Amino acid sequence: MGRFESQVLPCTDLAQDLTQIQRWFVQRWQVEVTFREVRDHLGVKTQRQWKDRAIARTTPCLLGLFSAVTLLRKQLTPYARRATATSAWYRKQRPTFADTLAAVRWDIWQERGFGISSRTARMTKLRPAILNAITYALCHAA
């Protein structure tokens, strides 16, 4: 097991004990991870609005989207929650938010079934393997 490097945890309240300062640090770390995910996957740092009021309206919506996708993930099967996009040269240990978003899209789209058919007799359906491959690609591209 590796060693944890020493860190300074500054606090402006000199009356607080070390344990409380450490608790605050751990609580804040969860928030920092969320902000990082929001910046990386929801584009909060690269918003296209020019006005501060537009940014103030958009950011809460993006954080709401992040929360909704995270909550929808809980409804997925354990297999779907662990699904990650991989390639031959890179294997992820855990799914990222982008993987979770794709898994939620997949589940919603499968539930809807793409099952709307026309009444023409010449309709042919895609084989399930091809339909799954297209759906998988669209989940990550959307």
C-alpha positions in Angstrom: 0.0 0.0 0.0 1.4 3.4 -0.9 2.0 6.3 1.4 -0.1 9.4 1.4 2.0 12.5 0.9 1.7 15.2 3.6 -0.6 18.0 2.8 -1.4 21.3 4.4 -5.1 21.9 5.2 -5.3 25.6 6.0 -8.2 26.9 8.0 -9.0 30.5 9.0 -10.8 29.4 12.2 -8.0 28.8 14.6 -10.4 27.4 17.3 -11.2 24.3 15.2 -9.4 21.0 16.0 -7.6 19.0 13.4 -10.3 16.3 13.2 -13.0 18.8 12.2 -10.7 20.4 9.6 -10.1 16.9 8.1 -13.9 16.2 8.0 -14.4 19.5 6.1 -11.7 18.5 3.7 -13.3 15.1 3.0 -16.7 16.7 2.5 -15.3 19.3 0.2 -13.5 16.7 -1.9 -16.8 15.2 -3.0 -17.9 18.6 -4.2 -14.6 19.1 -6.1 -14.9 15.7 -7.8 -18.4 16.7 -8.9 -17.2 20.0 -10.3 -14.4 18.3 -12.2 -16.9 15.8 -13.8 -19.2 18.7 -14.7 -16.4 20.6 -16.3 -15.1 17.6 -18.2 -18.4 16.2 -19.4 -21.1 18.9 -19.4 -19.0 21.8 -20.8 -19.5 24.2 -17.8 -16.0 25.7 -18.4 -16.7 26.2 -22.1 -20.1 27.7 -22.1 -21.0 29.6 -25.3 -23.0 32.4 -23.7 -21.6 35.8 -23.5 -23.7 37.3 -20.8 -23.3 36.5 -17.1 -27.1 36.1 -16.8 -27.2 33.4 -19.5 -24.4 31.5 -17.8 -26.3 31.8 -14.5 -29.3 30.2 -16.1 -27.4 27.5 -17.9 -25.1 26.2 -15.2 -27.9 25.1 -12.8 -29.6 23.3 -15.7 -26.3 21.4 -16.5 -25.9 20.5 -12.8 -29.5 19.3 -12.8 -28.7 17.1 -15.9 -25.7 15.7 -14.1 -27.9 14.9 -11.0 -30.7 13.4 -13.1 -28.3 11.1 -15.1 -26.6 10.1 -11.8 -30.0 9.2 -10.3 -31.2 7.4 -13.4 -28.0 5.3 -13.2 -29.2 3.8 -10.0 -32.2 2.3 -11.9 -30.0 0.5 -14.3 -29.0 -3.2 -14.0 -25.6 -3.8 -12.3 -24.2 -4.9 -15.7 -25.4 -1.6 -17.3 -23.9 0.4 -14.5 -20.5 -1.1 -15.0 -20.5 -0.8 -18.8 -17.7 1.3 -20.2 -16.6 2.2 -23.7 -13.2 0.6 -24.3 -10.7 0.3 -27.1 -7.9 -2.1 -27.9 -5.3 0.3 -26.4 -7.2 1.6 -23.4 -9.2 -0.1 -20.7 -10.9 1.8 -18.0 -11.1 0.6 -14.4 -14.5 2.3 -13.8 -17.1 4.0 -15.9 -16.9 7.7 -16.4 -19.8 10.1 -16.6 -19.8 9.9 -20.4 -20.2 6.1 -20.0 -23.0 6.6 -17.5 -24.7 9.0 -19.8 -24.5 6.5 -22.7 -25.8 3.7 -20.5 -28.8 5.8 -19.4 -29.5 6.7 -23.1 -29.2 3.0 -24.1 -31.7 2.0 -21.4 -34.2 4.7 -22.3 -33.9 3.9 -26.0 -34.3 0.2 -25.4 -37.3 0.9 -23.3 -38.9 2.9 -26.1 -37.9 -0.1 -28.3 -37.5 1.8 -31.6 -40.7 -0.2 -32.2 -42.7 2.2 -34.3 -43.5 0.4 -37.6 -45.3 1.5 -40.7 -48.1 -0.6 -42.2 -46.3 -1.2 -45.5 -45.7 -4.9 -46.3 -42.2 -4.3 -47.6 -40.9 -3.3 -44.2 -37.8 -5.3 -43.1 -36.3 -5.1 -39.6 -32.6 -4.9 -38.8 -31.1 -8.0 -37.2 -30.8 -7.5 -33.4 -27.0 -7.4 -33.6 -26.9 -4.6 -36.1 -29.6 -2.7 -34.3 -27.6 -3.0 -31.0 -24.4 -1.9 -32.7 -26.1 1.2 -34.2 -27.8 2.0 -30.9 -24.5 1.6 -29.0 -22.7 4.0 -31.4 -25.5 6.5 -31.2 -25.5 6.4 -27.3 -21.9 7.6 -27.3 -22.2 10.0 -30.2 -25.3 11.9 -29.0 
